[in-house]
Each structure stands twice: as C-alpha cells, then as structure tokens.
Amino acid sequence: MAENNQHNPTEYKPTPAEKKLLEVLLNPKYRMKSIVDICGIAEINRSTYYDAFAKPGFAELYKKKSMELVKQQVAPVINAFVAEAKRGSFQHGKVLLEMADLYSEKKQFEHTGRDGGPIRIEDMSAEERKARIEELSRKLKNE
C-alpha cells in the first residue's frame, strides 16, 4: 500500500538560491521592497530572480505559498468582523451574513422578460406594455 505523503511528489523543488528568494518574497517585512532590494536581502543576483520566475514550477510554488499565507490570516480577519458586527456595525454584520449565505440584498427593481432575459418593450404591443406597466406598478405598491 502506498504511503500517504503530505507533499506532492511532482511539486517543484527550488534551488538553494530560489529557496532564499522565496523566504524573502514571503516575508511581509519585505513586501514593499524593490526587486534590487529583494535580491540583495536574498543574496542572489537579478538574473536569478528573473530566471526563477521564468520557470512555471517556481511561479506556481510562489503562488501556492502566498495563498497559504493569506489563508492563515483569514481567521483573524473574520474574528475582527465578528467583533465589529457585535459592536453594531451594520456593514460588518451584512458581510458576515452574506458569507454565511443567510442574507442577500434584495434587488428592488429586478424584473426580467421571457426566458429570464431583458424586458423588450419594443417587441410588445401597446396593450402588452400597458398590462406590464400596471403589473409592475402593483408589485411596487406591495413592496
């Protein structure tokens, strides 16, 4: 039976220089640094930087590692939204309820024609237009 590895055996293996580059790129402390500064901190030259990003495997690994960092920060952001919603912030509460699929903003004037498409008044007779306007007017009065 195959051993259950946590790592994908086909995952890109960065060179030592690329590992240093990844460390610097993924460190929030260096987020606003220039490429020249990043290369200096990682102790690599700029051609190594550009060569690394020219490799699809490296670019994908960088993207994956970046997303892992972002996902690690989601819980504190949600906790902050919960705290603000509990303090009475409508906007924070609304976002949380939307995320939980417990609320969706009602589109007051969302009406469609045949097959869910737009209402095409130019294709209606005068009687159809009058009937449609009366129908919409009744709906608006009831809302």
BELJOLIN-V524887 format. One record per backbone hydrogen bond with DSSP energy under -1.0 kcal/mol. NH is the residue of the N-H (numbers start at 1). CO is the residue of the C=O. E is the energy in kcal/mol with one decimal. If there is no record, write none. Layout:
# BELJOLIN-V524887
NH/CO/E  NH/CO/E
This chain:
# BELJOLIN-V524887
5/3/-1.2  11/8/-2.1  19/15/-2.3  20/16/-1.9  21/17/-2.2  22/18/-2.7  23/19/-2.2  24/20/-1.9  25/21/-3.0  26/22/-2.5  27/24/-1.2  30/27/-2.2  31/28/-1.5  33/30/-1.7  38/34/-2.8  39/35/-2.7  40/36/-2.0  41/37/-2.6  42/38/-2.5  44/39/-2.6  49/45/-1.5  50/46/-2.6  51/47/-2.8  52/48/-2.4  53/49/-2.0  54/50/-1.1  55/52/-1.3  59/55/-2.4  60/56/-2.4  61/57/-2.1  62/58/-2.9  63/59/-2.3  64/60/-2.6  65/61/-2.7  66/62/-2.3  67/63/-2.3  68/64/-2.0  69/65/-1.8  70/66/-2.1  71/67/-2.7  72/68/-1.6  73/70/-1.2  77/73/-1.3  78/74/-2.7  79/75/-2.8  80/76/-2.0  81/77/-2.2  82/78/-2.7  83/79/-2.4  84/80/-2.3  85/81/-2.7  86/82/-2.5  87/83/-1.2  88/85/-1.4  89/84/-2.4  93/89/-2.2  94/90/-3.0  95/91/-2.2  96/92/-2.2  97/93/-2.6  98/94/-2.4  99/95/-2.5  100/96/-1.9  101/98/-1.3  102/97/-3.1  110/107/-1.4  111/109/-1.1  113/117/-3.5  116/113/-1.4  117/114/-2.0  123/120/-1.2  124/121/-1.7  129/125/-2.4  130/126/-2.2  131/127/-2.4  132/128/-2.5  133/129/-2.6  134/130/-2.3  135/131/-2.3  136/132/-2.6  137/133/-2.3  138/134/-2.3  139/135/-2.1  140/136/-2.4  141/137/-1.9  142/138/-1.6
